[in-house]
């Protein structure tokens, strides 16, 4: 444990080191001893140890074998369960077999943050909340409002499943090595199932991807394989708008209209 760990670019490692920021994050999470909590990418344990001091037990998912060895040496399995491997492939549902909702936290690697967020969205029905540190630019896209530059596919697909808010920003100097970007803490709470009314979630994803595939083009062009003028009229949506002008509910209405029409283009 005495040898310093060299941050690895391939794992997107930037280790949090500012104790004041760590304290603020833990206070934002507000762990309860009985919480079923999993930390993604514990790294050198900056958040792991203060979390463990407040929890009866903590799960972590880590891919770096050197860091795994450090964690095993420093902590008892009675207090810490280490899941070795890639968080993108990890079955987070396996941690809630008894029905207790999961709380997910972590300093997510910037290089794979979007795929991890989409992977975690699949477990929304098993999660109580999620608190992450991410590149500020990504967080602004997550919480972006319609009509803004930040609003896009990530905004719509995550806002469909979660209520989200940016908690506070974290400067580069809080990390070792210091990244070249500002970071932010974001809190994500799954929306009630009654509010997630898309009849076909995969179809919703196709619609949103198409609408934002060419941002400068209008819906008449981006959704021409799915909707004609009569469909736009029935939906009460102006085909001359761009995708960024539509709300999450608008996209759900489009997808449900298409689902009602029957089989869609591949």
N, C-alpha and C positions, 0 to 999 in steps of 0.2 A: 504493500500500500504506500510505501515511501517514494516510489518512482513516480515522477509527474507524468500525467497522461497527455499525449499529444492529440489535439483535436483533429479529427479526420474529415476532410472535405467531402468524401464520398458519402458520409453519413450526415452531412450538413450540421456538424457539431459546433455550437457556440455555447459555452457553459456560463450560466448565470452565476455571478459572484457578489453582487451588491446586496448586503444583508438587509438594508432598509427596503429594497424592492422585494426581496424574498418575503419579508414580514408582511408587506402590503398584499402580496399575492395570497399568502396563507389566510390572511384576514378576509380577503375577498371570497375565498373558497369556504371558509368557516367549517372545517371538518368536525363531525360529531364522532365520538369514539366507535359507535356501532356502524358507521357508514361502510358500505361495500364500495371501495374506491380502487381505481387502477390509474397508475401514472404511466404515460407513454414517454419513453426516452428519459429515464432518471439521470443519465449522465454520471456526474461526479457526486450526486446526492444533495445538491443545493436545496431542492424542495423536498426530496425524499425524507431526509432526517426530521425536519420540522413537521412534516405530515405524520410520520410514524410516532412522533411524540404526542400526537393528539388522537391517533387511531388505535383501535385494538389490533388491527391487521391491515396491511397494505399489499396490493398486487402491483407489479411493475412489468412492463414489456420493454425489453432491451435487445438490440441486435449486435452490439459491439462486445465481442468475447472478452476483451481486456476489462471493460467496465463491469461485465457480468461477474468476472472473477473477483473484482474489488468488492462488489456488493455482497457476494457470498462470504467473503472473508470478514466483512464488517458487520453483517447482520444475521441474526438467527432466523431459520425458516419458520419458527413459531410466530415471528413478527412480520416477516417479509416473504412473499411468494414471488419468485422471479420466473417470468415466462420468456424463454429465450427464443428470439426470432424477429421477423419483420412484422411491424404493427399493421402493415397493409394486408397481410395474410392472416392476421390473428382473429380468431372467433371470439369476439367480446361477449357474445351471448352465452359462452360456456361459463362465464363467471356469475351468471344469474340463474343457475339451474333451479334454485329454491324459490325463485320469484322476487327476491329482494332487488330493488332497482339499483342500477349501477351509477356511480359518479365517476366521471372521467376527467383527468387533468393532465397537463403536460406542457413543456416547451417544445412545440412541434418543429421538426426540421423544415427549414424554409424551402428546401429543394423538392419536397414531396408533400407540402402542406395541403394542396388542393385534393390530390387523390386520397389522402387520409381522411379529410373532412367528408368526402363522398362515401368512403367506406364506413365511417362511423354513422352516417345518416341512416344506413341500413338497420342500425340497432336502436333507432330513436324510441321504439316502443318498449325498450328494456332499460332506458336511461332516465335517471332523475334530472341530471344536469351535466354540463361539460364546461370546463374553464381552461382556456388555452392561451399561451403566448404565441403570437404569430407576427410575421412581418406586418407593419401597420398598413401597408398598401393592400394586403390580402384582407385584413379585417375591415377596411373601408369598403371593399367590394362586397364582403359578406353582409354588411348592414346598410348598403347603399339604397337610396330611395329612387323610385321611378323618375326618369328625366334627368338623372345625374350621370356624369361620366363614369362613375364607379359601378353603376347598376348594370348587371349582366347576368349571364347564365348562373354563376355561382350565387349571386344574390337571390335569384328566383328559386332555385332548387333548395337552397338552405332555408330561406325564409318560409317556404312551404311547410317544412318539417319542424322549424324551431323559431321561438322568439329569441332574439339576440340583441345584445347591447355591448358597445365598447366600454370597458370599465376605466382603464387609464393607459397611458403610454409609457414605454420603457426606453430610455436612451441607450445608444450603442455602448456607452462606457460602463453599463451594468454587466457586460459580458466579457468573457475571456475565451478566445480572442474576440475583440470588438468587431461586430459586423458593420457593414457600410450603410445600414438602413436602420430606421426607427422601428421599434416593435410596439405591439399593443396587446393588452389583455382583453379577451372577449369571453362573455358568458353566454351559453346556449342552453335554453330550456325547451324540451320537446313540447310542441303544441298538442292539445288534446286531440284524440283520434277523431272526434266529432267535427273538428275544424279542417281536417285533411280530407277533402271531399273529391279528390281526383278518382275517377272510376278506373283509370289505367295509369299507374305511376310511370311506367316505361314510356307510354305514349306522351305523357306530359313532358318527360325528358327530351323526347324527339322534337316536340314542338318548340321548346325553349332553345334547344341547340340550333335548330333551323333559324329561328327568329334572330338569334345573335351571331349567326355564322358569318354574315356580312353586314356589319352594323350600320353602314351608310345606306343600305337598301331598305325600301319600304316593305311592310308586311305583304303587300300584293305580290312582291317578287320573292321574298324569303319563304313564304308559306304557300306558294302557288301550287305545289304538289299536293297540298292538303285541303285548301279552301278556295272556293270561287266567289264571285261577287255576291251571289245569293246567300252564301254562308256568312260572309261579313255582314250583310244586311240583317240576317236573322240574329246574329250576335250583337248587333248594334256597335260594331267596331269599325272605325275608319281604316280602310286598307292602305291609305296614304300615310299612315303613321309608321314610325320605326319601332322596333321591338322594345327599345328602352322607355317608350312612353306607356307601356302597358303595366298594370299592376299584377301581382301574383295571382289574384282572383281572376283577372282577365285571362291569364294563361290557362288556369284551371277550367274556365268556361269553354275556351277553345278546345282543349283536350277532351272534355266531356262531350262537346258537340260532335267532335270527330268520332269518338267512341260509339256514340249513338248511331252514326251513319254506317258503321260496319267496318270491314277490313280496310286497312290503310296501306299506302305504298311501303315497300320494304325499305 
